C-alpha cells in the first residue's frame, strides 16, 4: 500500500487527477456536509450548556444543604 502511494505521488498525471477530484468532488461535498451539520452542532452545544448549568445548580444545592 505504501509502495502504491509513493508511485501515485511520483506520477504527475495521477497527482493532477487526484487534485481535480478533490477540488471538484470531495471538497464541495465536505463543505456542504459541514454546512448542514451546523444546526445540529449548535443544538448540541446549547444542550450541553443547559446540562452544565443544571448540574452546577444541583451541585450547589447539595453543598448548601449540608
C-alpha positions in Angstrom: 0.0 0.0 0.0 2.8 2.4 0.9 4.6 1.5 -2.3 1.5 2.2 -4.4 1.0 5.6 -2.6 4.6 6.5 -3.5 4.2 5.6 -7.1 1.0 7.7 -7.3 2.7 10.6 -5.6 5.6 10.5 -8.2 3.2 10.4 -11.1 2.3 13.9 -12.2 -0.8 12.8 -14.1 -2.1 10.9 -11.1 -1.4 13.9 -8.8 -3.3 16.2 -11.1 -6.3 13.9 -11.3 -6.3 13.4 -7.6 -6.2 17.2 -7.1 -9.0 17.7 -9.6 -11.2 15.1 -7.9 -10.5 16.6 -4.5 -11.3 20.2 -5.7 -14.4 19.3 -7.7 -15.9 16.4 -5.7 -14.6 15.8 -2.2 -14.2 19.4 -1.1 -17.6 20.7 -2.1 -19.3 17.6 -0.6 -17.4 18.1 2.7 -18.3 21.8 2.8 -22.0 21.0 2.2 -22.0 18.4 4.9 -20.3 20.8 7.3 -22.9 23.5 6.5 -25.8 21.0 7.0 -24.3 19.8 10.4 -24.1 23.3 11.9 -27.7 23.5 13.2 -27.2 20.1 15.0 -23.9 21.2 16.4 -25.4 24.4 17.7 -28.3 22.5 19.2 -25.9 20.1 20.9 -23.8 23.0 22.2 -26.9 24.6 23.7 -28.0 21.3 25.3 -24.6 20.8 26.9 -24.7 24.4 28.3 -28.1 23.7 29.8 -26.9 20.4 31.2 -23.8 22.0 32.7 -25.8 24.8 34.4 -28.3 22.3 35.8 -25.5 20.2 37.1 -23.9 23.2 38.7 -27.1 24.2 40.3 -27.7 20.7 41.7 -24.2 20.5 43.0 -24.5 23.8 44.8 -27.9 22.8 46.3 -26.2 19.7 47.7 -23.4 21.6 49.2 -25.6 24.3 50.7 -27.9 21.7 52.2 -25.1 20.0 54.2 
